[in-house]
Amino acid sequence: MSTTRARGEPSDIPLAAETPAASAFLRATLLGFSSFVLIGFLLLVATTLWDKRNQAILEAQRTQQNLVLALEQYASGRVREIDLALTDLVRLLNGELRRGPLDVDRVQALLAAQMHDSSPYRDLVIYDAAGHRVVNAEGDRQSFDGSGRDYFTGPRDHPAAGLYISRPFVATVAKVWSLGFSRPLHKPDGSFGGIVLAPLDLSKIERFFGVIDVGKESSVTLWDDTASRVLARQPINPDLFGRGFETGPLFESVRAGTNAGTIRGASPVDGILRMLTFRRVANLPLVITVAQAESDILAEWRREVWTYGIGAAFGIAVLLAMTGALWWQLARREHLVRALRRSEMAMRDANASLQTATAAAEGANRAKSEFLACMSHELRTPLNAVIGFAELIAGGAQPDPAKIRGYAGDIRASGLHLLHIITDILEMSRIEGGALELHEETIDVGAVIAASLRQVMPQASQAGVTLCNDVPADLPALRADEKRLTQVLLNLLSNGVKFTEAGGSVSVAAGAAPAGALAITITDTGIGMTERELAVAMEPFRQVDNRIARRYEGAGLGLPLAKAFVELQGGHLQITSTPGTGTTARILFPPSRLMPLAAPQRRMADTALGAG
């Protein structure tokens, strides 16, 4: 339906009405953009700091690996230098043994010839097969029993092992921690003939380690081949020498056969969390480690965190200040247009009222069209039947009295159907006008249900639908209008039978509901409805199938009338339906309308049911 706008009539969507949404959009955009910038800025700072942290750790790892490699080369060179000296002495002394007992003076001269200022070892000592010291490079022949020392027992018990590196020990004369390097001597018959010992002063290695600055809580350590005993360490801690540390990630990695690597974890020595790089010295029973505490590795990074944090705080403050200024501008703008929005409010209300009235008129027009289409079909069908059968009788073409009685019966049925439609229309008109009166009395619900079932029994039989009465005999009495309750039951039962295919069933049950209410439930196995179709069926003069040639007849007032009658009597009608499964209608009456059924009434109801 087209309309023309009069001069001065407000537009459909006034400009001022758009302001709240626009302002909200601008505020949301401002907040979103500021949040995006803030989050992006913080993510950039966090990502940068995280990358710098990883770079610091990787740089420390590379530094450790280079240091370990350099220390391995240093230790390997010192040990090889010691081993060369011992190997040369063993060759010379084995030759002396083949010529007879050792000449102490000659042996001392041989030892002294191997001593020089750059020698990594502190002394050279000869022990006989019994473990007694024979002489050293300085010519000291004082007796000393070394048979219990591992630098003696190792070569004695494993003469084929070659170079033997002892556990750390405190030298008897020098009183310093030392490491013994020894090789066995052999008599002419091949038996064990003693050892040549080159004690290494560990303080020399520790002094070399000391020139390497790896951090306050960091360390450089020389271990035995199992990484369980400390041989030298910087910073120096005499309490650690010779102690066993058969635990921790370093010990486990070396025991697993790993020759080099970097691990992170708490040190078994002092429990400090460190990153440690280790490397086994090639062809020697030694392991070198460089360990740095994470506090040392990340010290510079933490200073950068403070710098970045201060910069980020300043940037956030600037961003918040700019956001606040823009927010104030938006608030001021909204304040300026508020007066215009108030002035247009009346125009918008008038426009809304006009649109509502237009929509109501269009809805009434559609309802009128649908009602006329529905009533045209429902009224013309029985009238056509009445006129048609009346013409057959009036024409005298069928003189058979039996057929005439049949035509009369059809005329009567069509008239009753027409009367039923008109009655429903008038009932709905009285309900909508508030003119419907109720005649309430105490009724036997079971008897009313039984009577209603008997009335729809012919319709059910003709349709091949089974009726089931599951109503118990001990229902309470109900204060209601018996005529209107019967009409409700007949409408629901008739609908159930009408929309149920042959072979289906319609059942009625009644009983107590939650909170003491009375529930009457009518269930069919018919075609069912969707939620949208059910909403249409509950509106007056509406048909789910609104075509002129629809399958099921009716004025579309059965369910609306049933709902209105139930609500007028203080009840509530609930309908649920599933397409292809069926429909369930549930009538609920509150406890205030229930009362005990008197014995005479109960007997009359039982008699009526038995008669049915």
C-alpha positions as MATLAB code, in Angstrom:
seq = 'MSTTRARGEPSDIPLAAETPAASAFLRATLLGFSSFVLIGFLLLVATTLWDKRNQAILEAQRTQQNLVLALEQYASGRVREIDLALTDLVRLLNGELRRGPLDVDRVQALLAAQMHDSSPYRDLVIYDAAGHRVVNAEGDRQSFDGSGRDYFTGPRDHPAAGLYISRPFVATVAKVWSLGFSRPLHKPDGSFGGIVLAPLDLSKIERFFGVIDVGKESSVTLWDDTASRVLARQPINPDLFGRGFETGPLFESVRAGTNAGTIRGASPVDGILRMLTFRRVANLPLVITVAQAESDILAEWRREVWTYGIGAAFGIAVLLAMTGALWWQLARREHLVRALRRSEMAMRDANASLQTATAAAEGANRAKSEFLACMSHELRTPLNAVIGFAELIAGGAQPDPAKIRGYAGDIRASGLHLLHIITDILEMSRIEGGALELHEETIDVGAVIAASLRQVMPQASQAGVTLCNDVPADLPALRADEKRLTQVLLNLLSNGVKFTEAGGSVSVAAGAAPAGALAITITDTGIGMTERELAVAMEPFRQVDNRIARRYEGAGLGLPLAKAFVELQGGHLQITSTPGTGTTARILFPPSRLMPLAAPQRRMADTALGAG';
ca = [
       0.000    0.000    0.000;
       1.653    3.256   -1.117;
       1.404    6.512    0.840;
       2.568   10.074    0.168;
       4.367   12.148    2.817;
       2.679   15.449    3.657;
       4.626   18.711    3.707;
       6.447   19.129    7.031;
       6.103   15.444    7.901;
       9.244   14.117    9.705;
      11.523   11.789    7.793;
      11.465    8.071    8.499;
      14.902    8.135   10.180;
      15.737   11.566   11.673;
      19.338   12.671   11.664;
      19.473   13.142   15.410;
      18.266    9.596   15.941;
      21.435    8.389   14.291;
      23.669   10.262   16.763;
      23.697    7.780   19.690;
      24.637    4.895   17.414;
      27.209    7.013   15.616;
      28.663    8.262   18.904;
      28.753    4.746   20.286;
      30.457    3.578   17.104;
      33.026    6.361   17.321;
      33.691    5.628   20.988;
      33.983    1.922   20.256;
      36.276    2.688   17.312;
      38.420    4.954   19.485;
      38.647    2.370   22.240;
      39.269   -0.413   19.735;
      41.992    1.517   17.932;
      43.633    2.603   21.184;
      43.448   -0.930   22.533;
      44.861   -2.281   19.276;
      47.753    0.194   19.361;
      48.357   -0.480   23.054;
      48.277   -4.248   22.649;
      50.428   -4.059   19.512;
      52.923   -1.804   21.280;
      53.107   -4.091   24.314;
      53.418   -7.152   22.075;
      56.235   -5.459   20.154;
      58.065   -4.625   23.386;
      57.471   -8.111   24.795;
      58.572   -9.786   21.551;
      61.695   -7.637   21.358;
      62.611   -8.384   24.961;
      61.951  -12.079   24.457;
      64.167  -12.122   21.360;
      66.905  -10.290   23.249;
      66.622  -12.799   26.080;
      66.965  -15.708   23.678;
      69.876  -13.962   21.992;
      71.584  -13.492   25.349;
      71.164  -17.184   26.134;
      72.398  -18.243   22.677;
      75.372  -15.893   22.926;
      76.250  -17.291   26.349;
      75.946  -20.814   24.971;
      78.289  -20.002   22.061;
      80.764  -18.372   24.458;
      80.687  -21.404   26.732;
      81.230  -23.764   23.824;
      84.243  -21.756   22.649;
      85.673  -21.619   26.173;
      85.197  -25.343   26.714;
      86.932  -26.082   23.405;
      89.854  -23.819   24.326;
      90.125  -25.355   27.803;
      89.985  -28.831   26.315;
      92.897  -27.983   24.057;
      94.836  -26.498   27.002;
      94.187  -29.497   29.293;
      94.834  -31.961   26.507;
      98.145  -30.277   25.718;
      99.295  -30.315   29.352;
      98.303  -33.953   29.823;
      99.959  -34.975   26.562;
     103.117  -33.182   27.650;
     103.083  -35.123   30.933;
     102.350  -38.380   29.137;
     105.233  -37.842   26.688;
     107.648  -37.293   29.576;
     106.372  -40.390   31.397;
     106.476  -42.505   28.248;
     110.077  -41.477   27.594;
     111.081  -42.238   31.193;
     109.314  -45.620   31.158;
     111.215  -46.551   27.985;
     114.578  -45.596   29.564;
     113.843  -47.162   32.960;
     112.561  -50.424   31.448;
     115.878  -50.584   29.639;
     117.718  -50.074   32.946;
     115.647  -52.877   34.540;
     116.602  -55.257   31.777;
     120.268  -54.655   32.647;
     119.691  -55.287   36.365;
     118.628  -53.420   39.488;
     118.137  -49.722   39.070;
     121.060  -47.430   39.758;
     119.472  -44.731   41.961;
     121.968  -42.061   41.008;
     121.493  -42.733   37.306;
     117.709  -42.803   37.735;
     117.783  -39.496   39.614;
     119.799  -38.002   36.762;
     117.265  -39.231   34.232;
     114.434  -37.675   36.263;
     116.239  -34.385   36.677;
     116.881  -34.228   32.939;
     113.075  -34.203   32.378;
     112.510  -31.264   34.748;
     112.448  -27.669   33.433;
     110.682  -24.438   34.307;
     107.837  -24.910   31.848;
     107.087  -28.468   32.978;
     103.390  -28.862   33.843;
     104.237  -31.374   36.618;
     105.770  -30.421   39.970;
     108.086  -33.469   40.367;
     108.972  -36.901   38.985;
     109.041  -39.864   41.389;
     109.997  -43.562   41.059;
     108.205  -46.217   43.151;
     109.361  -49.856   43.284;
     107.064  -52.862   42.873;
     106.226  -52.810   46.594;
     105.061  -49.228   46.482;
     108.068  -47.665   48.238;
     109.479  -44.440   46.912;
     112.954  -44.940   45.416;
     113.948  -41.415   44.432;
     112.553  -38.201   42.938;
     113.958  -35.637   40.515;
     115.436  -33.611   43.359;
     117.357  -36.647   44.682;
     115.174  -37.106   47.771;
     115.507  -40.755   48.811;
     113.437  -40.509   51.954;
     111.298  -43.590   52.268;
     107.555  -43.145   51.655;
     104.988  -45.908   51.319;
     102.697  -45.143   48.403;
     101.273  -48.653   48.017;
      97.861  -47.517   49.166;
      97.581  -44.597   46.782;
      95.440  -45.060   43.668;
      98.178  -43.596   41.459;
     100.140  -46.748   42.441;
      97.366  -49.352   42.657;
      95.850  -48.290   39.341;
      98.904  -49.050   37.164;
      99.721  -52.111   39.272;
      96.276  -53.669   38.905;
      95.783  -52.537   35.300;
      99.239  -52.419   33.733;
      97.829  -52.469   30.185;
      95.766  -49.345   30.759;
      98.689  -47.026   29.990;
      98.458  -43.544   31.504;
      96.619  -43.487   34.802;
      95.137  -40.327   36.333;
      94.591  -40.543   40.072;
      92.082  -38.955   42.324;
      93.017  -35.553   43.759;
      95.212  -35.789   46.833;
      97.172  -33.477   49.118;
     100.901  -33.805   48.471;
     102.841  -34.882   51.584;
     105.663  -32.389   51.179;
     104.176  -29.514   49.166;
     100.866  -29.640   51.064;
      98.901  -28.695   47.944;
      96.126  -30.443   46.091;
      97.628  -32.510   43.331;
      96.679  -34.910   40.602;
      98.855  -37.970   39.999;
      99.774  -39.098   36.475;
     101.564  -42.476   36.463;
     102.699  -45.247   34.146;
     103.828  -48.772   35.108;
     107.415  -50.136   34.862;
     108.041  -53.718   33.787;
     110.778  -56.146   34.768;
     112.578  -58.221   32.136;
     110.132  -61.095   32.720;
     107.187  -58.746   32.054;
     106.032  -58.541   35.660;
     105.159  -55.311   37.424;
     108.289  -53.403   38.408;
     106.951  -50.179   39.884;
     105.685  -46.823   38.562;
     106.843  -43.439   37.372;
     104.731  -40.671   38.955;
     104.334  -37.085   37.720;
     102.252  -35.119   40.264;
     100.416  -32.125   38.777;
      99.822  -29.138   41.040;
      96.098  -28.378   40.503;
      96.637  -24.806   41.604;
      98.356  -24.201   38.242;
      95.198  -25.222   36.379;
      93.056  -23.219   38.775;
      95.231  -20.150   38.226;
      94.780  -20.606   34.480;
      91.037  -20.990   34.975;
      91.096  -17.863   37.095;
      91.993  -15.625   34.163;
      88.630  -16.525   32.577;
      85.833  -14.239   33.832;
      82.504  -15.921   33.205;
      80.462  -14.217   35.928;
      80.018  -13.827   39.661;
      78.060  -17.026   40.228;
      79.746  -18.953   37.406;
      82.481  -21.584   37.401;
      85.052  -23.452   35.316;
      85.596  -27.036   36.463;
      87.796  -29.987   35.528;
      86.160  -33.360   36.337;
      87.205  -36.972   36.152;
      85.976  -39.132   33.298;
      82.613  -39.808   34.988;
      82.001  -36.149   35.896;
      81.506  -37.248   39.477;
      84.767  -35.939   41.100;
      86.091  -32.371   40.970;
      89.780  -32.197   39.978;
      90.131  -28.420   39.611;
      87.702  -25.538   39.880;
      87.556  -21.781   39.649;
      86.437  -20.279   41.937;
      88.520  -22.452   44.263;
      86.716  -24.478   46.906;
      89.008  -27.024   48.650;
      85.980  -28.765   50.182;
      84.936  -30.008   46.735;
      88.163  -31.866   45.808;
      87.757  -35.621   45.882;
      84.043  -35.492   46.748;
      81.648  -37.639   44.767;
      78.735  -36.022   42.908;
      76.998  -38.992   41.363;
      73.806  -37.103   40.636;
      72.548  -34.250   38.504;
      72.070  -33.686   34.764;
      75.845  -33.487   34.042;
      76.550  -36.856   35.623;
      73.575  -38.440   33.843;
      74.599  -37.001   30.441;
      78.215  -38.193   30.745;
      77.120  -41.598   32.012;
      74.817  -41.878   28.968;
      77.891  -41.534   26.741;
      77.389  -37.936   25.615;
      80.745  -36.342   24.765;
      79.623  -32.704   24.613;
      76.524  -30.658   25.157;
      74.733  -27.839   26.973;
      72.307  -28.434   29.804;
      70.322  -26.261   32.187;
      69.535  -27.099   35.763;
      70.507  -26.775   39.394;
      74.153  -27.566   40.148;
      74.735  -30.573   42.472;
      77.661  -28.600   43.931;
      75.845  -25.526   45.265;
      72.251  -25.821   43.939;
      72.446  -22.626   41.821;
      70.475  -22.667   38.564;
      73.017  -22.545   35.755;
      73.491  -23.135   32.077;
      76.419  -25.533   31.728;
      78.423  -26.566   28.672;
      80.569  -29.688   29.015;
      83.078  -31.495   26.828;
      85.021  -34.685   27.306;
      88.763  -34.181   26.731;
      89.721  -36.236   23.688;
      91.382  -39.591   24.539;
      91.724  -38.589   28.208;
      89.622  -39.474   31.280;
      88.699  -35.839   31.871;
      85.590  -33.677   31.476;
      85.719  -29.857   31.358;
      82.675  -27.699   32.139;
      81.919  -23.995   31.950;
      78.825  -23.048   33.931;
      77.158  -19.650   34.089;
      74.353  -18.684   36.446;
      71.239  -17.463   34.684;
      71.492  -14.296   36.766;
      74.878  -13.598   35.141;
      73.698  -14.522   31.646;
      70.604  -12.313   31.857;
      72.111   -9.421   33.868;
      72.458   -7.162   30.820;
      69.056   -8.262   29.528;
      67.430   -7.298   32.841;
      68.918   -3.828   32.562;
      67.409   -3.587   29.087;
      64.056   -4.690   30.511;
      64.109   -1.673   32.826;
      64.994    0.629   29.939;
      62.274   -0.794   27.706;
      59.813   -0.707   30.608;
      60.381    2.981   31.232;
      60.018    3.712   27.525;
      56.863    1.589   27.317;
      55.354    3.354   30.329;
      56.006    6.726   28.713;
      54.478    5.547   25.419;
      51.404    4.178   27.202;
      50.992    7.450   29.103;
      51.076    9.423   25.822;
      48.591    7.032   24.204;
      46.211    7.256   27.174;
      46.451   11.052   27.168;
      45.602   11.208   23.461;
      42.746    8.755   23.943;
      41.381   10.818   26.822;
      41.507   14.003   24.754;
      39.671   12.375   21.860;
      37.128   10.889   24.269;
      36.455   14.363   25.698;
      35.926   15.714   22.185;
      33.423   12.941   21.455;
      31.572   13.656   24.708;
      31.421   17.347   23.872;
      30.105   16.559   20.407;
      27.417   14.307   21.868;
      26.424   17.049   24.306;
      26.019   19.525   21.453;
      23.694   17.266   19.457;
      21.631   16.191   22.479;
      19.374   19.231   22.187;
      18.683   18.453   18.527;
      17.910   14.853   19.440;
      15.372   16.006   22.076;
      13.712   18.342   19.575;
      13.335   15.517   17.085;
      11.980   13.083   19.704;
       8.396   14.232   19.246;
       8.700   13.954   15.474;
      10.108   10.444   15.807;
       7.303    9.409   18.181;
       4.709   10.767   15.806;
       6.327    8.940   12.927;
       6.458    5.721   14.979;
       2.778    6.080   15.881;
       1.918    6.567   12.227;
       3.942    3.526   11.235;
       2.296    1.472   14.005;
      -1.147    2.537   12.866;
      -0.243    1.732    9.280;
       1.071   -1.686   10.261;
      -2.059   -2.337   12.331;
      -4.279   -1.342    9.427;
      -2.331   -3.551    7.041;
      -2.505   -6.405    9.554;
      -6.253   -5.927    9.954;
      -6.620   -5.876    6.197;
      -4.653   -9.121    5.855;
      -6.655  -10.700    8.689;
      -9.901   -9.597    7.029;
      -8.784  -11.085    3.712;
      -7.712  -14.355    5.317;
     -10.950  -14.517    7.355;
     -13.138  -13.863    4.335;
     -11.242  -16.452    2.297;
     -11.570  -19.018    5.085;
     -15.221  -18.276    5.859;
     -16.110  -18.190    2.179;
     -14.953  -21.775    1.882;
     -16.349  -22.980    5.206;
     -19.778  -21.394    4.684;
     -20.207  -22.117    0.997;
     -19.323  -25.817    1.310;
     -22.267  -26.789    3.599;
     -24.590  -24.313    1.828;
     -23.742  -25.853   -1.541;
     -24.512  -29.281   -0.063;
     -27.861  -28.072    1.311;
     -28.799  -26.438   -1.989;
     -27.648  -29.402   -4.052;
     -29.495  -32.062   -2.083;
     -32.583  -29.818   -1.847;
     -32.606  -29.446   -5.640;
     -32.402  -33.227   -6.021;
     -35.403  -33.660   -3.766;
     -37.355  -30.788   -5.365;
     -36.681  -32.059   -8.833;
     -38.301  -35.418   -8.120;
     -35.584  -37.270   -9.965;
     -35.128  -39.671   -7.066;
     -38.505  -41.087   -5.994;
     -36.792  -43.660   -3.745;
     -37.751  -42.730   -0.115;
     -34.514  -44.229    1.239;
     -32.390  -41.958   -0.935;
     -34.566  -38.982   -0.034;
     -34.029  -39.738    3.669;
     -30.288  -39.940    2.961;
     -30.386  -36.562    1.225;
     -32.309  -35.135    4.163;
     -29.692  -36.500    6.550;
     -26.938  -34.890    4.515;
     -28.863  -31.605    4.501;
     -29.219  -31.873    8.285;
     -25.472  -32.618    8.758;
     -24.510  -29.684    6.544;
     -26.852  -27.414    8.453;
     -25.459  -28.550   11.799;
     -21.926  -27.964   10.527;
     -22.933  -24.487    9.360;
     -24.567  -23.828   12.740;
     -21.401  -25.021   14.522;
     -19.257  -22.581   12.522;
     -21.588  -19.664   13.186;
     -21.782  -20.579   16.879;
     -17.977  -20.620   17.149;
     -17.750  -17.212   15.470;
     -20.325  -15.769   17.857;
     -18.581  -17.358   20.861;
     -15.256  -15.824   19.849;
     -16.932  -12.449   19.336;
     -18.450  -12.599   22.833;
     -15.080  -13.583   24.338;
     -13.252  -10.741   22.609;
     -16.006   -8.331   23.681;
     -15.982   -9.585   27.295;
     -19.648  -10.567   27.115;
     -19.304  -14.352   27.658;
     -20.840  -15.546   30.944;
     -19.787  -18.712   32.765;
     -22.084  -20.938   34.805;
     -19.681  -22.603   37.214;
     -20.642  -25.609   39.322;
     -18.991  -28.635   40.882;
     -18.554  -31.237   38.159;
     -17.196  -34.766   37.878;
     -14.237  -34.498   35.529;
     -14.192  -38.232   34.750;
     -17.835  -38.176   33.709;
     -17.338  -35.104   31.494;
     -14.361  -36.773   29.787;
     -16.307  -40.021   29.266;
     -19.274  -38.134   27.776;
     -16.989  -36.202   25.442;
     -15.353  -39.435   24.243;
     -18.783  -40.907   23.464;
     -19.668  -37.857   21.366;
     -16.574  -38.144   19.155;
     -16.776  -41.953   18.957;
     -18.669  -41.917   15.585;
     -16.115  -39.537   14.063;
     -13.266  -41.738   15.341;
     -14.885  -44.933   14.063;
     -15.417  -43.429   10.622;
     -11.747  -42.279   10.538;
     -10.374  -45.610   11.840;
      -8.857  -43.956   14.923;
      -8.765  -45.646   18.323;
      -9.920  -43.689   21.395;
      -8.256  -44.498   24.740;
      -9.560  -43.444   28.157;
      -6.774  -43.510   30.780;
      -8.621  -41.431   33.373;
      -8.492  -42.854   36.957;
     -11.653  -43.216   39.042;
     -10.439  -41.157   42.025;
     -10.149  -37.736   40.369;
     -11.207  -34.777   42.548;
     -14.240  -32.687   41.610;
     -13.697  -29.461   39.667;
     -15.438  -26.100   39.978;
     -15.990  -25.115   36.334;
     -18.536  -24.463   33.583;
     -19.416  -27.991   32.411;
     -20.652  -26.791   29.019;
     -17.467  -24.851   28.275;
     -15.219  -27.653   29.577;
     -17.104  -30.129   27.365;
     -16.665  -27.782   24.416;
     -12.904  -27.594   25.134;
     -12.617  -31.400   25.275;
     -14.697  -31.863   22.110;
     -12.576  -29.320   20.205;
      -9.304  -30.998   21.264;
     -10.604  -34.561   20.700;
     -12.115  -33.654   17.310;
      -8.846  -32.042   16.227;
      -6.937  -35.136   17.375;
      -9.210  -37.463   15.394;
      -9.300  -35.150   12.346;
      -5.505  -34.913   12.068;
      -4.734  -38.582   12.844;
      -4.420  -41.129   10.057;
      -6.346  -44.410   10.112;
      -4.768  -46.861   12.533;
      -3.647  -44.093   14.891;
      -4.964  -43.310   18.343;
      -6.177  -40.458   20.526;
      -5.830  -40.941   24.283;
      -7.077  -38.967   27.281;
      -5.385  -39.035   30.698;
      -5.927  -37.053   33.870;
      -4.213  -36.801   37.209;
      -2.284  -34.687   39.663;
       0.284  -32.224   38.359;
       3.074  -30.393   40.234;
       1.943  -27.961   42.968;
      -1.352  -29.859   43.399;
      -2.902  -28.847   40.078;
      -5.184  -31.048   37.979;
      -3.906  -31.989   34.533;
      -6.045  -33.327   31.651;
      -3.840  -34.554   28.794;
      -5.037  -35.376   25.269;
      -2.434  -37.048   23.045;
      -2.766  -38.084   19.416;
      -0.456  -39.839   16.959;
      -1.389  -37.543   14.103;
       0.520  -35.491   11.578;
       1.781  -32.957   14.138;
       2.841  -29.345   13.578;
       5.987  -27.259   13.615;
       6.383  -24.427   16.116;
       5.510  -21.886   13.446;
       2.412  -23.830   12.405;
       1.325  -24.186   16.046;
       1.623  -20.416   16.559;
      -0.613  -19.839   13.500;
      -3.172  -22.413   14.696;
      -3.502  -20.628   18.068;
      -4.610  -17.381   16.369;
      -8.346  -16.859   15.720;
      -9.587  -17.381   12.139;
      -6.138  -18.680   11.049;
      -5.523  -21.972    9.274;
      -2.163  -23.736    9.023;
      -3.236  -24.856    5.523;
      -4.750  -21.602    4.227;
      -5.401  -22.755    0.688;
      -8.962  -22.754   -0.667;
      -8.650  -26.460   -1.547;
      -7.112  -27.397    1.768;
      -7.301  -30.973    3.066;
      -8.834  -30.372    6.519;
     -12.008  -28.343    7.014;
     -12.674  -25.854    9.842;
     -12.972  -22.156   10.615;
      -9.689  -22.034   12.556;
     -11.417  -21.378   15.902;
     -11.074  -24.729   17.674;
      -7.777  -24.147   19.475;
      -8.310  -20.383   20.138;
     -11.735  -21.112   21.660;
     -10.333  -23.976   23.757;
      -7.534  -21.749   25.054;
      -9.950  -18.891   25.826;
     -12.455  -21.166   27.658;
      -9.707  -22.730   29.776;
      -8.205  -19.359   30.723;
     -11.646  -17.911   31.589;
     -11.977  -20.736   34.136;
      -8.583  -20.013   35.736;
      -6.713  -22.735   33.851;
      -3.899  -22.927   31.356;
      -3.625  -24.756   28.024;
      -0.251  -26.123   26.912;
       0.200  -27.624   23.437;
       3.307  -29.347   22.131;
       3.584  -30.917   18.705;
       6.154  -32.715   16.556;
       5.683  -33.185   12.797;
       5.149  -36.851   11.957;
       4.795  -37.837   15.635;
       1.664  -36.173   16.976;
       0.337  -33.485   19.279;
      -0.178  -33.300   23.046;
      -2.621  -30.832   24.624;
      -2.435  -30.384   28.401;
      -5.140  -28.567   30.396;
      -4.049  -27.419   33.859;
      -6.491  -26.279   36.557;
      -5.115  -24.706   39.768;
      -5.611  -26.390   43.177;
      -8.039  -23.617   44.207;
     -10.630  -25.094   41.800;
     -10.389  -28.684   43.087;
     -12.511  -30.316   45.790;
     -13.334  -33.897   46.914;
     -15.982  -35.645   44.836;
     -19.015  -36.722   46.896;
     -19.770  -40.464   47.028;
     -23.222  -40.193   45.336;
     -21.676  -38.185   42.510;
     -18.880  -40.766   42.182;
     -21.406  -43.583   41.909;
     -23.389  -41.641   39.294;
     -20.204  -41.049   37.297;
     -19.267  -44.719   37.509;
     -22.776  -45.677   36.404;
     -22.552  -43.267   33.462;
     -19.196  -44.655   32.418;
     -20.490  -48.212   32.691;
     -23.468  -47.348   30.593;
     -21.150  -45.930   27.950;
];
